[in-house]
């Protein structure tokens, strides 16, 4: 075996952990404020990342102090479905043991930030006591399974959600280590914990404890989404495995299976890249688990375990080609696959505002900027949601746009709820700009160890500028996505957005600066609202303060030269980055301060 084929250190740690027991068990209660690197790599499987406050890192180092360590804990919530008590328990944990904020992720789950290591066992146990779990919310396994969150009562959505729930249960890790470590060995009657169930495709690499994952689990994380062709709100093409519903004569007859999506990249490594899912085959609903096992086991056995930067399934699909990968999957299945059926994605819905469920009840989508639930100034969002769940005790669902849907609402409550939101300064969808509605950011600074610059804390400033410029151009109602990340890992899915902003370098504070200092960004243009096309790299190392001026001439040309029904992403894709750059250069040469002058 050559050096380049040697398993990475993480692979050795996974094997030595004895099915996720080792390292964490020895360090969880040792009184230290942080875990070792080995333990941290196993801790991820249990749903937690070790972080530190980067705002104070330099000052603490100068003072001879260690980093200000804390833990991020992520819950696994298939399809984003929660009860009132599950929401309220996360809220209590955030207030009592976290940093007094709750964050909704782009994968329909909750994150708690700022939890001290010694409090981690308490947090995990309390999450399980309300029948949720943190197991496999992170790590080299199947992550939280996505499904359209809209609680519309129809057979198609109900059956797709049932398929997603079954998939999530089937592919949860089956080791007992989770409850041995965190639940005192007690099996809480929690449907999200591993349940005895047979695998469908026995293979030589299976083990008794983990018949799907084996001793080493997967080469890297694995993400699955279920979606509708007329509403791709789960961004199915960006997932390792996607199930796109095929609807015929008003019935859900099965799914087109997509494989190989994934958006993270390493700019210094030209062998890494974002990639959208490719059509693999069609399966009936009864075949969902079998095709899932075949794909995951093919990835388990063939994926790159030497270089974690190239370990995602997208690289296996790209290197082999989709036809060769399909042949491998068919070897695991033991039979040929059926070709995908014509089934284009045509739309997307964020489900914000008031809607009928179809059963006499209503649901309300409340937009939450960057998914951050907190009380700050006049905005008392955390208090408002706490009051709503305590008062009405309704279930809810989390969206992939980092927002929340309140479900099963009596129409008689509508005015009361609207008034309560207004009293707490919570913006309803009718009162926010279109560009803000469709924008999102990753957390980045100060907690993410991978971030190279700001994201969540500075995107609102950028949106303030964009709102003004779009209003001047008469484009305030134009729908397009703006997604920002603090590093190239792309957690907020910038690479298939209409406008993607990816952190490139840190900023330096200047006299008079207030608040977080943003750095430079790689600007991507030409993705799509429905998520089926990658954006193109338009310009690198663009300073934060230059982003809106860089975009303005392009918006101006879009207004005058767009084709009928053409979206902003479609326009940018049609012109291409060289033509777009020429438009901006011409506007600057003509002395147009904000790009609103017509360039030809």
C-alpha positions as CSV (number, residue, x, y, z in Angstrom):
1,X,0.0,0.0,0.0
2,X,1.4,3.4,-1.0
3,X,1.7,6.3,1.4
4,X,-1.1,8.1,-0.4
5,X,-3.4,5.1,0.2
6,X,-2.7,4.8,3.9
7,X,-5.9,5.5,5.9
8,X,-6.0,8.9,7.6
9,X,-5.4,9.3,11.3
10,X,-9.2,9.8,11.7
11,X,-9.8,6.3,10.3
12,X,-7.4,4.9,12.8
13,X,-9.2,6.7,15.6
14,X,-12.6,5.4,14.5
15,X,-11.4,1.8,14.5
16,X,-9.7,2.2,17.9
17,X,-12.9,3.7,19.4
18,X,-14.7,0.4,19.5
19,X,-17.9,1.6,17.9
20,X,-17.7,5.2,19.2
21,X,-17.0,4.3,22.8
22,X,-13.3,5.1,23.2
23,X,-11.6,8.4,23.9
24,X,-14.9,10.2,24.7
25,X,-15.7,7.8,27.6
26,X,-12.2,8.4,29.1
27,X,-12.4,12.2,28.8
28,X,-16.1,13.1,29.3
29,X,-15.8,13.4,33.1
30,X,-12.1,14.2,33.6
31,X,-12.7,17.8,34.7
32,X,-10.8,19.4,31.9
33,X,-12.5,22.1,29.8
34,X,-11.8,20.4,26.4
35,X,-11.4,17.1,24.7
36,X,-8.3,15.8,23.0
37,X,-8.2,15.6,19.2
38,X,-8.9,11.9,19.2
39,X,-11.9,12.3,21.5
40,X,-13.2,15.2,19.5
41,X,-13.2,13.1,16.3
42,X,-15.4,10.6,18.0
43,X,-17.5,13.2,19.9
44,X,-18.9,14.4,16.5
45,X,-20.8,11.1,16.0
46,X,-22.5,11.9,19.3
47,X,-23.7,15.2,18.0
48,X,-21.3,17.7,19.3
49,X,-18.4,19.9,18.0
50,X,-15.8,21.4,20.2
51,X,-15.3,25.1,19.6
52,X,-13.8,28.2,21.2
53,X,-14.6,31.9,21.3
54,X,-12.4,33.3,18.6
55,X,-13.2,36.9,19.6
56,X,-11.1,36.5,22.7
57,X,-8.5,33.9,21.4
58,X,-5.7,36.5,20.9
59,X,-6.2,38.3,24.2
60,X,-6.3,35.0,26.1
61,X,-3.1,33.8,24.4
62,X,-1.3,37.1,25.3
63,X,-2.5,36.6,28.9
64,X,-1.1,33.1,29.0
65,X,-4.6,31.5,29.1
66,X,-5.9,28.6,27.1
67,X,-8.7,29.0,24.6
68,X,-12.2,29.7,25.9
69,X,-13.6,26.3,25.0
70,X,-17.3,25.4,24.6
71,X,-19.4,22.8,22.9
72,X,-21.9,23.1,20.1
73,X,-24.6,20.5,20.4
74,X,-26.8,19.6,17.4
75,X,-30.1,17.7,17.6
76,X,-31.2,15.2,14.9
77,X,-34.7,16.0,13.8
78,X,-35.9,14.1,10.7
79,X,-37.9,16.4,8.5
80,X,-37.7,19.2,11.2
81,X,-40.8,18.0,13.0
82,X,-40.9,19.0,16.7
83,X,-43.5,19.2,19.5
84,X,-44.1,22.3,21.6
85,X,-42.3,20.6,24.5
86,X,-39.3,19.8,22.4
87,X,-39.0,23.4,21.3
88,X,-39.4,24.6,24.9
89,X,-36.7,22.2,26.2
90,X,-34.2,23.5,23.6
91,X,-35.1,27.0,24.6
92,X,-34.6,26.2,28.3
93,X,-31.2,24.6,27.6
94,X,-30.1,27.6,25.6
95,X,-31.0,29.9,28.4
96,X,-29.7,27.8,31.3
97,X,-26.6,26.1,29.8
98,X,-25.9,27.8,26.4
99,X,-25.2,31.3,25.2
100,X,-28.9,32.3,25.4
101,X,-29.5,31.8,21.7
102,X,-30.9,28.9,19.7
103,X,-30.0,28.4,16.1
104,X,-32.0,26.7,13.4
105,X,-29.7,25.1,10.9
106,X,-30.0,24.7,7.1
107,X,-30.7,21.0,7.7
108,X,-33.9,21.3,9.8
109,X,-32.3,20.9,13.2
110,X,-31.3,22.9,16.3
111,X,-27.9,23.9,17.4
112,X,-27.0,25.0,20.9
113,X,-23.9,27.1,21.2
114,X,-21.7,28.0,24.2
115,X,-22.3,24.9,26.3
116,X,-19.4,24.0,28.7
117,X,-17.9,20.6,28.5
118,X,-19.1,19.6,32.0
119,X,-22.7,20.4,31.0
120,X,-22.7,18.3,27.9
121,X,-24.0,15.1,29.5
122,X,-26.9,17.1,31.0
123,X,-27.8,18.7,27.7
124,X,-27.7,15.4,25.8
125,X,-29.8,13.6,28.4
126,X,-32.4,16.3,28.5
127,X,-32.7,16.3,24.7
128,X,-33.3,12.6,24.8
129,X,-35.9,13.0,27.6
130,X,-38.1,14.9,25.2
131,X,-37.7,12.1,22.6
132,X,-35.1,13.7,20.3
133,X,-31.5,12.7,19.9
134,X,-28.1,14.1,19.0
135,X,-26.7,10.8,17.8
136,X,-25.5,11.1,14.2
137,X,-26.3,14.8,14.0
138,X,-22.6,15.0,13.1
139,X,-19.9,12.5,12.2
140,X,-19.1,10.1,9.3
141,X,-22.6,8.7,9.1
142,X,-26.1,9.5,7.7
143,X,-26.9,13.0,9.1
144,X,-30.3,14.5,9.6
145,X,-32.7,13.4,6.8
146,X,-34.5,16.3,5.1
147,X,-38.1,16.4,3.9
148,X,-40.5,19.2,2.9
149,X,-41.7,20.7,6.2
150,X,-45.0,22.1,4.9
151,X,-47.7,20.4,7.1
152,X,-50.1,20.3,4.1
153,X,-52.4,17.4,4.6
154,X,-52.2,15.4,1.3
155,X,-51.2,11.9,0.5
156,X,-48.1,12.9,-1.4
157,X,-46.5,14.9,1.4
158,X,-47.7,12.5,4.1
159,X,-46.2,9.5,2.3
160,X,-42.9,11.3,1.5
161,X,-42.5,12.3,5.1
162,X,-43.2,8.7,6.2
163,X,-40.5,7.5,3.7
164,X,-38.0,10.0,5.1
165,X,-38.8,9.0,8.7
166,X,-38.2,5.3,7.9
167,X,-35.0,6.1,6.1
168,X,-33.7,8.1,9.0
169,X,-34.5,5.3,11.4
170,X,-33.0,2.6,9.2
171,X,-29.7,4.4,8.8
172,X,-29.1,5.5,12.3
173,X,-25.9,4.0,13.9
174,X,-26.8,0.9,15.9
175,X,-24.0,0.9,18.4
176,X,-25.1,1.0,22.1
177,X,-22.3,3.4,23.0
178,X,-24.5,6.5,22.8
179,X,-26.8,5.6,25.7
180,X,-23.9,3.9,27.6
181,X,-22.0,7.2,27.6
182,X,-24.8,9.8,28.0
183,X,-27.9,8.0,29.3
184,X,-26.3,5.9,32.1
185,X,-26.8,2.8,30.0
186,X,-30.6,3.3,30.0
187,X,-32.5,2.9,26.8
188,X,-34.9,5.8,26.9
189,X,-38.0,4.9,24.8
190,X,-36.9,7.3,22.1
191,X,-37.8,6.4,18.5
192,X,-34.7,8.3,17.2
193,X,-32.3,6.0,19.0
194,X,-31.1,2.8,17.2
195,X,-33.7,0.1,16.9
196,X,-33.1,-3.5,16.0
197,X,-34.0,-4.0,12.3
198,X,-32.6,-6.1,9.5
199,X,-30.4,-4.9,6.8
200,X,-31.4,-5.7,3.2
201,X,-28.1,-6.2,1.5
202,X,-25.6,-8.4,3.5
203,X,-22.0,-7.7,2.5
204,X,-18.6,-9.0,3.7
205,X,-17.7,-5.6,5.3
206,X,-20.8,-5.7,7.6
207,X,-20.3,-6.3,11.3
208,X,-22.7,-7.5,14.0
209,X,-22.8,-4.1,15.7
210,X,-22.9,-2.0,12.6
211,X,-24.2,-4.0,9.7
212,X,-24.5,-1.0,7.5
213,X,-21.5,1.1,8.5
214,X,-18.9,-1.4,9.7
215,X,-16.1,-0.7,12.1
216,X,-14.9,2.4,10.4
217,X,-18.2,4.0,9.6
218,X,-18.3,6.0,6.4
219,X,-15.3,7.9,4.8
220,X,-17.0,11.2,5.5
221,X,-20.4,12.7,6.4
222,X,-23.4,11.7,4.3
223,X,-26.5,13.8,3.8
224,X,-29.9,12.7,2.3
225,X,-32.9,14.8,1.3
226,X,-36.4,14.0,0.0
227,X,-38.0,16.6,-2.2
228,X,-40.8,17.5,-4.5
229,X,-40.3,18.6,-8.2
230,X,-42.6,21.6,-7.8
231,X,-41.1,22.5,-4.4
232,X,-37.4,21.9,-4.0
233,X,-37.3,23.5,-0.6
234,X,-34.8,20.9,0.7
235,X,-32.2,21.6,-2.1
236,X,-32.1,18.0,-3.2
237,X,-29.3,18.4,-5.7
238,X,-26.9,19.6,-2.9
239,X,-27.1,16.3,-1.0
240,X,-25.0,13.1,-1.2
241,X,-28.2,11.2,-1.8
242,X,-31.5,12.7,-3.0
243,X,-35.0,11.3,-3.5
244,X,-37.0,13.5,-5.9
245,X,-40.7,12.5,-5.8
246,X,-42.2,11.1,-9.0
247,X,-45.9,12.0,-9.2
248,X,-48.2,10.4,-11.7
249,X,-51.9,10.8,-11.9
250,X,-51.8,12.6,-8.6
251,X,-50.0,9.7,-6.8
252,X,-46.5,9.4,-5.4
253,X,-45.3,6.3,-7.3
254,X,-41.6,6.5,-6.3
255,X,-38.5,8.6,-6.6
256,X,-35.8,9.6,-9.0
257,X,-32.6,8.9,-7.1
258,X,-29.8,11.5,-7.2
259,X,-26.3,10.8,-6.0
260,X,-23.1,12.8,-5.5
261,X,-24.2,16.2,-4.4
262,X,-22.0,18.2,-2.0
263,X,-20.8,21.8,-2.0
264,X,-17.7,22.0,0.3
265,X,-14.4,22.7,-1.4
266,X,-10.8,23.6,-0.6
267,X,-9.5,26.5,-2.8
268,X,-5.9,25.4,-2.4
269,X,-6.7,21.9,-3.6
270,X,-7.7,21.9,-7.3
271,X,-8.9,18.4,-6.9
272,X,-11.8,19.5,-4.7
273,X,-15.0,21.2,-6.0
274,X,-18.7,21.6,-5.5
275,X,-20.8,19.1,-7.2
276,X,-24.6,18.6,-7.8
277,X,-26.3,15.3,-7.6
278,X,-26.5,13.1,-10.7
279,X,-29.5,11.0,-11.8
280,X,-28.9,7.4,-10.8
281,X,-32.2,5.6,-11.2
282,X,-35.9,5.4,-10.4
283,X,-37.2,3.4,-7.4
284,X,-40.7,2.7,-6.1
285,X,-41.4,3.7,-2.5
286,X,-40.8,0.1,-1.5
287,X,-37.3,0.3,-2.9
288,X,-36.1,3.3,-1.0
289,X,-34.2,1.5,1.8
290,X,-32.7,-1.1,-0.6
291,X,-31.2,1.6,-2.9
292,X,-30.1,3.6,0.1
293,X,-28.2,0.6,1.5
294,X,-26.6,-0.1,-1.9
295,X,-25.4,3.5,-2.4
296,X,-24.1,3.8,1.2
297,X,-22.4,0.5,1.2
298,X,-20.7,1.2,-2.2
299,X,-19.5,4.5,-0.8
300,X,-18.4,2.8,2.5
301,X,-16.3,0.2,0.6
302,X,-15.0,2.4,-2.3
303,X,-14.7,5.9,-0.9
304,X,-11.4,7.6,-0.2
305,X,-10.2,6.9,3.4
306,X,-6.8,8.4,2.9
307,X,-7.6,12.1,2.1
308,X,-10.5,13.5,4.0
309,X,-10.6,16.5,1.6
310,X,-11.6,14.1,-1.2
311,X,-13.6,11.6,0.9
312,X,-17.2,12.7,0.1
313,X,-19.2,10.5,-2.2
314,X,-19.2,13.3,-4.8
315,X,-15.6,12.6,-5.6
316,X,-16.2,8.8,-6.0
317,X,-19.1,9.6,-8.4
318,X,-17.0,12.2,-10.3
319,X,-13.9,10.0,-10.6
320,X,-15.8,6.8,-11.7
321,X,-18.5,8.6,-13.7
322,X,-22.2,8.1,-13.0
323,X,-22.5,5.1,-15.3
324,X,-19.7,3.2,-13.6
325,X,-21.0,4.2,-10.2
326,X,-24.4,2.9,-11.2
327,X,-22.8,-0.4,-12.2
328,X,-21.2,-0.7,-8.7
329,X,-24.5,0.0,-7.0
330,X,-26.2,-2.7,-9.1
331,X,-23.5,-5.2,-7.9
332,X,-24.7,-4.5,-4.4
333,X,-28.3,-4.7,-5.3
334,X,-27.9,-7.9,-7.3
335,X,-30.2,-6.6,-10.1
336,X,-30.3,-3.8,-12.6
337,X,-31.8,-0.4,-11.8
338,X,-34.6,1.3,-13.6
339,X,-33.8,4.4,-15.6
340,X,-34.9,7.8,-14.1
341,X,-38.2,9.1,-15.3
342,X,-38.6,12.6,-16.8
343,X,-39.1,14.8,-13.7
344,X,-37.6,18.3,-13.8
345,X,-37.5,20.5,-10.8
346,X,-39.7,23.5,-11.5
347,X,-40.1,25.5,-8.3
348,X,-39.3,26.2,-4.7
349,X,-41.4,27.5,-1.8
350,X,-40.1,28.8,1.6
351,X,-43.6,28.4,3.1
352,X,-43.5,31.7,4.9
353,X,-46.7,33.5,6.0
354,X,-50.1,32.1,6.7
355,X,-51.4,29.0,4.8
356,X,-54.2,26.5,5.0
357,X,-53.2,22.9,5.9
358,X,-56.1,21.3,4.2
359,X,-57.7,20.0,7.4
360,X,-59.3,23.2,8.6
361,X,-56.2,24.3,10.5
362,X,-53.6,26.9,9.5
363,X,-49.8,27.0,9.6
364,X,-47.6,30.1,9.9
365,X,-44.1,30.4,8.5
366,X,-42.1,32.9,10.6
367,X,-38.9,34.1,8.9
368,X,-35.9,34.0,11.2
369,X,-32.8,35.9,10.0
370,X,-29.9,33.4,9.7
371,X,-31.8,31.0,11.9
372,X,-30.7,32.8,15.1
373,X,-33.4,32.9,17.8
374,X,-32.6,35.5,20.5
375,X,-33.8,38.6,22.2
376,X,-31.8,41.7,21.2
377,X,-33.0,45.3,21.4
378,X,-36.6,45.7,20.2
379,X,-36.6,42.2,18.7
380,X,-37.7,39.7,21.3
381,X,-37.9,36.7,19.1
382,X,-36.9,34.1,21.8
383,X,-39.6,35.5,24.2
384,X,-42.2,35.6,21.4
385,X,-41.7,32.0,20.4
386,X,-41.5,30.8,24.0
387,X,-44.8,32.5,24.7
388,X,-46.4,31.0,21.6
389,X,-45.4,27.5,22.4
390,X,-46.4,27.8,26.0
391,X,-49.8,29.4,25.1
392,X,-50.9,27.3,22.1
393,X,-48.9,24.1,22.5
394,X,-48.8,23.6,18.8
395,X,-46.3,21.4,16.9
396,X,-43.8,23.0,14.6
397,X,-41.4,22.2,11.8
398,X,-38.0,23.7,10.9
399,X,-37.1,24.6,7.4
400,X,-34.0,24.4,5.3
401,X,-34.1,28.2,5.0
402,X,-33.4,28.4,8.8
403,X,-37.0,29.4,9.7
404,X,-39.9,27.9,11.5
405,X,-43.4,26.8,10.7
406,X,-46.0,26.9,13.5
407,X,-48.5,24.1,12.7
408,X,-52.1,23.1,13.5
409,X,-53.2,26.6,14.3
410,X,-56.9,27.3,14.9
411,X,-58.0,30.1,12.5
412,X,-59.5,31.9,15.5
413,X,-56.0,32.4,16.9
414,X,-54.7,34.2,13.8
415,X,-55.3,37.8,15.0
416,X,-53.9,37.0,18.5
417,X,-50.8,35.5,17.1
418,X,-50.2,38.4,14.7
419,X,-50.6,40.8,17.6
420,X,-48.2,38.9,19.8
421,X,-45.5,38.9,17.1
422,X,-46.0,42.6,16.6
423,X,-45.8,43.3,20.3
424,X,-42.4,41.5,20.4
425,X,-41.0,43.2,17.3
426,X,-41.0,40.1,15.2
427,X,-41.1,40.7,11.5
428,X,-43.7,38.8,9.6
429,X,-42.9,37.9,6.0
430,X,-45.1,40.7,4.6
431,X,-42.9,43.2,6.3
432,X,-39.4,42.1,5.3
433,X,-37.7,42.7,1.9
434,X,-37.6,40.0,-0.7
435,X,-33.8,39.9,-0.7
436,X,-33.7,39.4,3.0
437,X,-36.4,36.7,2.9
438,X,-34.3,34.5,0.5
439,X,-30.9,35.1,2.1
440,X,-29.0,33.0,4.7
441,X,-25.6,32.7,6.3
442,X,-23.6,30.1,8.2
443,X,-22.6,30.9,11.8
444,X,-18.9,31.5,11.1
445,X,-17.2,33.8,13.7
446,X,-16.8,33.6,16.6
447,X,-17.5,29.9,17.2
448,X,-16.7,28.0,14.0
449,X,-13.1,26.8,13.9
450,X,-13.0,26.7,10.1
451,X,-14.2,30.2,9.4
452,X,-11.7,32.6,7.8
453,X,-14.0,35.6,8.0
454,X,-17.5,36.8,9.1
455,X,-20.8,35.5,7.8
456,X,-23.9,35.5,10.1
457,X,-22.8,38.7,11.9
458,X,-22.3,40.8,8.8
459,X,-24.9,39.5,6.3
460,X,-27.6,41.8,7.8
461,X,-25.3,44.8,7.0
462,X,-24.9,43.7,3.4
463,X,-28.7,43.2,3.1
464,X,-29.3,46.7,4.3
465,X,-27.2,48.0,1.4
466,X,-28.7,45.6,-1.1
467,X,-32.2,46.6,-0.1
468,X,-31.5,50.3,-0.8
469,X,-29.8,49.6,-4.1
470,X,-32.5,47.2,-5.4
471,X,-35.2,49.7,-4.4
472,X,-33.3,52.5,-6.4
473,X,-33.3,50.1,-9.4
474,X,-36.9,49.1,-9.1
475,X,-36.0,45.5,-8.4
476,X,-37.1,45.3,-4.7
477,X,-39.6,42.5,-5.5
478,X,-37.2,40.4,-7.5
479,X,-36.8,36.9,-6.0
480,X,-33.2,35.5,-5.9
481,X,-31.0,33.8,-3.3
482,X,-28.1,35.4,-1.5
483,X,-26.1,32.9,0.6
484,X,-22.9,33.7,2.6
485,X,-20.4,31.5,4.3
486,X,-17.3,32.3,6.3
487,X,-15.2,29.6,4.6
488,X,-15.3,27.4,1.5
489,X,-17.0,24.5,3.2
490,X,-20.3,26.1,2.0
491,X,-22.6,25.2,4.9
492,X,-25.2,27.8,3.8
493,X,-25.1,26.3,0.2
494,X,-23.6,29.3,-1.6
495,X,-22.4,27.4,-4.6
496,X,-25.8,26.8,-6.2
497,X,-27.3,30.2,-5.2
498,X,-28.1,33.1,-7.5
499,X,-25.4,35.0,-5.5
500,X,-22.9,33.1,-3.5
501,X,-20.5,34.8,-1.1
502,X,-17.7,32.6,0.3
503,X,-15.2,33.8,2.9
504,X,-11.7,34.1,1.5
505,X,-9.6,36.1,3.9
506,X,-10.0,37.8,7.3
507,X,-10.5,41.6,7.6
508,X,-8.4,44.0,9.5
509,X,-9.9,46.6,11.8
510,X,-9.6,50.2,10.9
511,X,-10.1,53.3,13.1
512,X,-13.8,54.0,13.5
513,X,-14.9,50.4,12.7
514,X,-17.8,49.2,14.8
515,X,-18.9,45.6,15.2
516,X,-17.4,42.6,13.5
517,X,-14.9,43.3,10.8
518,X,-15.6,41.4,7.5
519,X,-12.8,40.4,5.2
520,X,-12.8,39.4,1.5
521,X,-15.1,37.0,-0.3
522,X,-15.2,34.9,-3.4
523,X,-18.2,36.1,-5.4
524,X,-20.2,33.4,-7.3
525,X,-23.0,34.2,-9.8
526,X,-25.4,32.3,-11.9
527,X,-26.8,29.6,-9.7
528,X,-30.6,29.1,-9.5
529,X,-33.4,29.7,-7.2
530,X,-34.5,26.0,-7.5
531,X,-31.0,24.8,-6.9
532,X,-30.4,22.7,-10.0
533,X,-27.4,24.7,-11.3
534,X,-24.0,25.6,-9.9
535,X,-22.9,29.2,-9.9
536,X,-19.7,30.3,-11.6
537,X,-16.8,32.0,-9.9
538,X,-17.1,35.6,-10.9
539,X,-14.4,37.4,-8.9
540,X,-12.1,36.4,-6.0
541,X,-11.0,38.4,-3.0
542,X,-13.7,41.0,-3.2
543,X,-13.7,43.2,-0.1
544,X,-17.0,43.2,1.9
545,X,-17.4,46.9,1.3
546,X,-17.2,46.4,-2.4
547,X,-19.7,43.7,-2.8
548,X,-22.8,45.8,-3.5
549,X,-21.0,48.2,-5.8
550,X,-19.7,45.1,-7.7
551,X,-23.2,43.8,-8.1
552,X,-25.1,47.0,-8.9
553,X,-24.1,47.4,-12.6
554,X,-25.1,43.7,-13.1
555,X,-28.5,44.4,-11.5
556,X,-28.9,47.4,-13.7
557,X,-28.2,45.5,-16.9
558,X,-30.5,42.6,-15.7
559,X,-33.3,45.1,-15.4
560,X,-32.9,46.4,-19.0
561,X,-31.8,43.3,-20.8
562,X,-33.5,40.3,-19.1
563,X,-35.6,38.0,-21.2
564,X,-39.2,37.3,-20.4
565,X,-39.5,35.4,-17.0
566,X,-35.8,35.3,-16.7
567,X,-34.5,35.1,-13.1
568,X,-31.3,36.9,-12.0
569,X,-29.4,33.6,-11.8
570,X,-30.6,32.6,-15.3
571,X,-29.5,36.0,-16.6
572,X,-26.0,35.7,-15.1
573,X,-25.6,32.2,-16.4
574,X,-26.7,33.2,-19.9
575,X,-24.2,36.1,-20.1
576,X,-21.3,34.3,-18.4
577,X,-18.7,35.8,-16.0
578,X,-16.6,37.4,-18.6
579,X,-19.5,39.4,-20.0
580,X,-20.6,40.3,-16.5
581,X,-17.1,41.6,-15.6
582,X,-17.1,43.7,-18.8
583,X,-20.4,45.3,-17.7
584,X,-19.0,46.2,-14.3
585,X,-15.7,47.6,-15.9
586,X,-17.7,49.7,-18.4
587,X,-19.9,51.1,-15.6
588,X,-16.8,52.1,-13.6
589,X,-15.1,53.6,-16.7
590,X,-18.3,55.7,-17.3
591,X,-18.0,57.0,-13.7
592,X,-21.3,55.5,-12.6
593,X,-21.2,55.7,-8.9
594,X,-23.8,53.1,-8.2
595,X,-24.1,51.4,-11.6
596,X,-27.6,52.6,-12.3
597,X,-26.6,54.4,-15.5
598,X,-27.4,52.3,-18.5
599,X,-24.3,50.7,-20.0
600,X,-24.3,49.3,-23.5
